[in-house]
Amino acid sequence: MKEKISLIAQKIKQAGKNVVFTGAGISTESGIPDYRSQGGIWDKFRPVYFDEFMSSKDSREEYWRRWVALYQGIVEAQPNAAHMALARLEKMGLLQAVITQNIDGLHQASGLAEENIIELHGNTRRIRCMSCRRITPIADVQQRLAAGDMAPECECGGFLKPDTISFGQAMPVAEVEKAAALSQACNFFLVVGSTLLVQPAAHMPIYAKNGGAFLAIINLSDTPCDDMCNVLIRGKAGEVLKQIVNEVER
């Protein structure tokens, strides 16, 4: 483990264009459950597909009931050692971008610059109208939900929805294209806390490897890219990233 950490730290200092890709496993240490493991979010809540949300008020009400149950935990969550380690790397000028599948906003809360975070699946802390695309203050929506309006609508009549990608909803083209371009052009690519099962996000490390980047993976479970990476560490994101950044600083 010590040799692997030293090698990753060395590559980070040498590489120049360093990109980190994060999944749910980086946020579980902040108390946010992942999606697919036993006891995860999909064990507790049936996912509402995008076409259901757009066509059925009952489905929109179900969606918002789930959001209310999950959002309080996200609001109370704080960035953990893994998030803070990446913020330290950025302050050293050694982190070009973070590409994330997460919707919790913890990278922003850690101090990472907004412009260096690419959210492939959106952010549940933003509420957007599905018609006019206007952002509505989250406090206003919470007030309406608490008053019993369980399928809130925009002033224009459009449906309000957390600015996240639901099942069956198109991925954000600009974010996916930017993530792919950064992955293809980077020198060092680090995967943290992702099973790399959801496309097109999961293709980013393949773009990086095919582009000649050094590929490292930190994850507790297997991923489809384990055999192609240069370094693989089975460990908790916070513990491992903190050690890596400490080594970089030394």
C-alpha positions in Angstrom: 0.0 0.0 0.0 2.8 2.5 0.9 4.5 1.9 -2.4 1.3 2.4 -4.3 0.6 5.6 -2.5 4.1 6.9 -3.2 3.8 6.1 -6.9 0.4 7.9 -7.2 1.8 10.9 -5.4 4.9 10.9 -7.7 2.7 10.8 -10.8 0.4 13.6 -9.5 3.5 15.9 -9.1 4.9 14.9 -12.5 1.8 14.8 -14.6 0.6 18.4 -15.1 -2.9 17.6 -16.3 -4.5 15.7 -13.4 -8.1 14.7 -13.5 -10.1 12.9 -10.7 -13.3 11.0 -11.3 -15.5 10.5 -8.2 -18.6 8.3 -7.5 -20.8 7.6 -4.6 -18.0 5.9 -2.6 -16.3 9.2 -1.9 -19.5 10.4 -0.1 -20.5 7.4 1.9 -17.9 8.5 4.5 -20.0 11.7 4.9 -23.0 9.5 5.8 -24.6 9.6 2.3 -25.7 6.1 1.3 -24.8 4.8 -2.1 -27.3 3.6 -4.7 -26.7 0.0 -5.5 -25.4 -1.8 -2.5 -27.6 -3.6 0.1 -29.3 -0.9 2.2 -28.6 1.7 -0.5 -31.0 4.2 -1.9 -32.6 1.8 -4.4 -33.3 -0.7 -1.6 -35.4 2.0 0.1 -37.0 4.0 -2.8 -38.4 3.0 -6.1 -36.8 5.2 -8.8 -39.2 7.4 -10.6 -38.4 7.5 -14.3 -38.3 10.7 -16.2 -41.3 10.0 -18.4 -43.3 9.1 -15.3 -42.3 12.4 -13.7 -43.3 14.4 -16.7 -46.6 12.6 -17.4 -48.1 11.9 -14.0 -48.8 14.1 -11.0 -48.8 11.0 -8.7 -45.3 10.2 -9.9 -44.1 13.7 -9.3 -45.5 13.6 -5.8 -43.7 10.2 -5.2 -40.5 11.8 -6.5 -40.7 14.7 -4.2 -41.5 12.5 -1.2 -38.3 10.6 -1.9 -36.4 13.9 -2.3 -37.6 15.2 1.1 -36.5 12.0 2.8 -33.0 12.1 1.2 -32.3 15.8 1.1 -32.1 16.4 4.8 -29.3 13.9 5.0 -27.5 15.6 2.2 -27.9 19.0 3.8 -26.5 17.7 7.1 -23.6 15.9 5.5 -20.2 17.6 5.6 -17.2 17.0 3.3 -15.0 14.2 4.5 -11.2 13.7 4.4 -11.4 12.6 0.7 -13.2 15.8 -0.4 -10.8 17.9 1.6 -7.7 16.1 0.2 -8.8 17.0 -3.4 -9.4 20.6 -2.3 -5.8 20.6 -1.0 -4.5 19.3 -4.4 -6.4 22.1 -6.2 -4.9 24.7 -3.9 -1.4 23.3 -4.8 -2.2 23.8 -8.5 -2.2 20.0 -9.0 -5.8 19.3 -9.9 -7.2 20.3 -13.3 -10.7 19.1 -12.8 -13.0 16.8 -10.8 -15.6 14.8 -12.9 -18.3 13.5 -10.6 -21.3 11.3 -10.7 -22.4 12.7 -7.3 -25.3 15.0 -6.8 -24.6 16.1 -3.2 -22.6 19.3 -3.7 -19.9 18.2 -1.3 -17.0 19.0 -3.7 -18.2 22.6 -3.7 -18.6 22.5 0.1 -15.0 21.4 0.4 -13.8 24.6 -1.3 -13.2 23.2 -4.8 -13.8 25.9 -7.4 -17.2 25.5 -9.1 -15.6 25.9 -12.6 -13.4 22.9 -12.0 -16.2 20.6 -11.1 -18.1 18.7 -13.8 -21.4 17.2 -12.5 -22.4 14.5 -14.9 -25.6 13.7 -13.0 -26.5 17.2 -11.8 -26.9 18.6 -8.3 -29.9 18.0 -6.0 -29.2 21.3 -4.3 -30.5 23.1 -7.4 -34.2 23.2 -8.4 -34.9 23.8 -12.1 -38.1 24.4 -14.1 -38.5 21.7 -16.8 -40.1 24.3 -19.1 -38.4 27.7 -18.8 -35.2 26.2 -17.2 -35.2 28.9 -14.5 -33.6 28.0 -11.1 -36.0 28.4 -8.1 -34.5 29.0 -4.6 -34.5 25.8 -2.7 -36.0 27.5 0.4 -39.1 28.5 -1.5 -39.6 24.9 -2.7 -39.1 23.5 0.8 -41.7 25.9 2.1 -44.2 24.8 -0.5 -43.6 21.1 0.2 -44.0 21.7 3.9 -47.3 23.4 3.2 -48.6 20.4 1.4 -47.8 21.2 -2.2 -46.2 17.9 -3.1 -45.8 18.5 -6.9 -44.6 22.1 -7.0 -44.8 24.0 -10.3 -43.0 27.1 -11.7 -44.7 30.5 -12.2 -44.7 29.6 -15.9 -46.6 26.4 -15.3 -43.7 24.1 -15.8 -42.8 21.3 -13.4 -40.1 22.0 -10.8 -37.6 19.3 -10.4 -34.2 18.9 -8.6 -31.5 19.6 -11.2 -30.4 15.9 -11.4 -30.5 13.3 -14.1 -33.4 10.8 -13.6 -33.6 7.3 -15.1 -34.6 7.8 -18.8 -33.5 11.4 -18.9 -30.9 12.6 -21.4 -27.4 13.3 -20.0 -26.2 16.9 -20.1 -24.4 17.1 -23.5 -22.1 20.0 -22.6 -20.9 18.3 -19.4 -20.4 14.9 -21.0 -18.4 16.5 -23.9 -16.2 18.5 -21.5 -15.6 15.5 -19.3 -14.6 13.4 -22.3 -12.3 16.0 -23.7 -10.5 16.4 -20.3 -10.2 12.7 -19.9 -8.7 12.2 -23.4 -6.2 15.0 -22.9 -5.0 14.3 -19.3 -1.7 12.9 -18.2 -3.0 11.4 -14.9 -6.5 10.1 -14.2 -7.7 8.9 -10.7 -11.0 7.1 -10.1 -12.3 7.3 -6.5 -15.3 5.5 -5.2 -17.0 4.4 -8.4 -18.0 1.0 -9.6 -17.7 2.3 -13.2 -21.0 0.7 -14.2 -23.0 3.6 -15.4 -22.4 4.9 -18.9 -21.4 7.2 -20.4 -19.6 8.4 -17.2 -17.9 5.1 -16.8 -16.1 5.4 -20.1 -14.0 8.4 -18.9 -11.2 6.3 -17.5 -11.0 4.3 -20.8 -10.7 7.6 -22.7 -7.9 8.6 -20.3 -6.0 5.3 -20.6 -6.4 5.2 -24.4 -5.0 8.7 -24.5 -1.8 7.6 -22.7 -2.7 8.7 -19.1 -1.5 7.0 -16.0 -4.7 5.4 -14.5 -5.2 4.8 -10.8 -8.3 3.4 -9.1 -9.2 3.7 -5.4 -12.3 1.7 -4.7 -13.6 -0.9 -2.2 -15.2 -3.2 -4.8 -14.3 -4.4 -8.3 -14.6 -2.3 -11.4 -14.5 -3.2 -15.1 -11.3 -1.1 -15.4 -9.3 -2.9 -12.7 -7.3 -5.0 -15.2 -6.2 -1.9 -17.3 -5.2 0.5 -14.5 -1.6 1.2 -13.5 -2.3 1.2 -9.8 -5.3 -0.3 -7.9 -5.9 0.3 -4.2 -8.7 -1.4 -2.3 -9.4 1.0 0.5 -11.6 3.8 1.9 -11.4 7.0 -0.1 -10.7 9.3 2.9 -7.9 7.4 4.4 -6.1 6.7 1.1 -6.5 10.2 -0.5 -5.3 11.9 2.7 -2.2 9.7 2.7 -1.6 10.5 -1.0 -1.9 14.3 -0.6 0.3 14.2 2.5 3.0 12.4 0.4 2.5 15.0 -2.4 3.2 17.8 0.1 6.3 16.0 1.4 
